[in-house]
C-alpha cells in the first residue's frame, strides 16, 4: 500500500460535519486512511451569522490540511453534512478547496454512519444540543423526519432541554419552591455565580450576557452527573428528557415500520455520555413496541463517519 507521501495530487478526501455546537473536519487518503482531524466553531445560521459559519468551515478545512501539509489543490473530494444553508456550504468550499468535487450528505446519514450503516434501513436519533429523529426504508425509499424545531419550539429530550430544566430547578430550589437539590451548588460552580446573590447573578447571566444556547446545553453535563449520583431533582429532569427522546424516536418509527419488522435504531450525540440514564429508557420503550428492532449507539466521530460513508459510496465495489 502506498504511503501518504507517495500519493499524487488529487488523492485526498476531506469530510466536514457541523451544526449548532461545533464543526469537525477529517482528512482521508483516497485509499481510506484517516490522516488528521480538526475542529472549529458552529455553522447553524439559526444561531450564528452566515459569515461566521463560512469562516468556521474554512478554518476547519485549512487547519486539517495544514496539520498534514497538504495543499488545497490536492483535495479531490469534499464531502459535507452541515446544518446550514447550501449557499454557506458552497461559498465556504469555494474558498477552502475550490477544485474539489462536492459530495453533500445530511445529518441523518451521519448518525447511521456513526454506527457503520451506509445503506440504512431503520431509525436515526440524534441527542445532542438539539434532538431529531428520522426513519428511512431501504426497500421503498420512504423517509420521514421528526423534531429538529430548535430550542424555542422543540428540542425535547436534548441537552438544551436538560440544561434549561436544570436551571429552572435551581431558581425554584433557591426560593424553596422545589425540593432541595445539589443543582444549586453545581450551577454556582459551573457558571461562577455567588450563591448568596444567586437570583440577580443568574438573571444577569441569562438575560444580559446573554446565556447562549450552547452554554445552557452544557449545564446538562452537571444535571446528568448529579442524576447518576442520586440527586432526586436531577434524576427527574433526566428521566423526563429520556422519555421525551423515546417518544420522538417512537413517533418517527411508527410512521414507517410495523412491530413485526426487523430494523436498526441508531442513537448518537453528546447526551449519550449520560449512559443508561438516557439510553436505557429509550431502548426499553423502543423494544417494548418493536421487539425485532436492534438498538445501537453511533460512537464514531461525526466527520470521520461521514468520510467513511463517502469513501464507501465512491468505492467501485
Beta strands, then each sheet from edge to edge (+ up, - down):
strand 1: 12-18
strand 2: 23-29
strand 3: 34-40
strand 4: 75-82
strand 5: 101-104
strand 6: 122-127
strand 7: 131-136
strand 8: 143-147
strand 9: 264-268
strand 10: 294-297
sheet 1: 3+ 2- 1+ 4+ 5+
sheet 2: 8+ 7- 6+ 9+ 10+
end
